[in-house]
């Protein structure tokens, strides 16, 4: 999360597996530990606004965003603690704001 905030051009590095990073983030949303889930939510709220400016990020979100949406909805649906709902809502807000056309398809 901190790397993304401070140096977003790291995601342009050719040997960075953005898809694996994205999938790890999605898996972390399902962890039982609230701090881990909160950090993962923060990662996605920082990542999603960069879909348009960083091509590898946009491609991964385009191809795998449905999995992210599913994980968020599962968390909201009862898999996660109620104290984390604001964090999941931030991901939904970011998806709606930055990936609206994809969100409606998913």
C-alpha positions in Angstrom: 0.0 0.0 0.0 2.7 2.4 1.0 4.7 1.6 -2.2 1.6 2.3 -4.3 1.0 5.6 -2.6 4.6 6.9 -2.8 5.8 5.4 -6.0 3.0 4.3 -8.3 5.3 4.0 -11.3 6.6 0.8 -9.7 3.6 -0.8 -11.4 5.2 0.0 -14.7 8.2 -2.2 -14.0 8.2 -5.0 -16.6 9.1 -7.8 -14.2 6.4 -7.0 -11.7 3.5 -9.5 -11.8 0.6 -7.2 -11.2 -1.9 -10.1 -11.6 -0.3 -12.0 -8.8 -0.3 -8.9 -6.6 -3.9 -8.3 -7.4 -4.8 -12.0 -6.6 -3.0 -11.8 -3.3 -5.0 -8.7 -2.4 -8.2 -10.4 -3.2 -7.2 -13.4 -1.1 -6.3 -11.1 1.8 -9.8 -9.7 1.7 -11.0 -13.1 3.0 -8.6 -13.4 5.9 -10.1 -13.6 9.4 -7.7 -10.9 10.8 -9.3 -7.4 10.6 -6.0 -5.5 10.2 -5.1 -7.6 7.1 -8.5 -7.1 5.5 -8.3 -3.4 6.3 -4.9 -3.1 4.6 -6.1 -5.0 1.6 -9.1 -2.7 1.3 -6.7 0.2 1.4 -4.5 -1.3 -1.3 -7.5 -1.6 -3.6 -8.8 1.9 -2.9 -5.3 3.2 -3.9 -5.0 0.8 -6.9 -8.3 1.3 -8.6 -7.9 5.0 -9.3 -4.8 4.2 -11.3 -6.6 1.9 -13.8 -6.6 4.6 -16.4 -3.1 5.9 -16.0 -1.1 2.6 -15.5 -1.9 0.2 -18.3 -0.8 -3.1 -16.5 -3.1 -2.2 -13.6 -6.0 -1.4 -16.0 -5.6 -4.7 -17.8 -5.5 -6.7 -14.6 -8.6 -5.0 -13.2 -10.4 -5.5 -16.5 -9.6 -9.2 -16.5 -10.0 -9.9 -12.8 -12.2 -7.2 -11.4 -15.2 -9.6 -11.2 -13.3 -11.7 -8.6 -12.6 -8.5 -6.6 -16.2 -7.5 -6.7 -17.3 -11.0 -5.6 -14.9 -11.0 -2.7 -16.1 -7.6 -1.6 -19.8 -8.6 -1.8 -19.0 -11.8 0.1 -17.3 -9.8 2.8 -20.3 -7.4 3.0 -22.7 -10.4 3.0 -21.4 -11.7 6.3 -18.0 -13.2 5.8 -16.2 -10.2 7.3 -16.6 -8.3 10.6 -19.2 -5.5 10.7 -16.4 -3.2 11.7 -14.9 -3.5 8.2 -17.9 -2.5 6.2 -16.7 1.0 5.7 -13.5 -0.3 4.1 -15.4 -2.6 1.8 -17.7 0.3 0.9 -14.6 2.3 -0.1 -13.7 -0.4 -2.7 -17.2 -0.4 -4.1 -17.0 3.4 -4.3 -13.7 3.2 -6.1 -15.0 0.6 -8.5 -18.1 2.7 -9.2 -16.0 5.9 -9.8 -13.1 4.5 -11.8 -14.4 1.3 -13.4 -18.1 2.1 -13.9 -18.6 0.5 -17.3 -16.9 -2.7 -16.1 -18.8 -2.7 -12.8 -22.1 -2.8 -14.6 -21.0 -5.8 -16.7 -19.7 -7.7 -13.7 
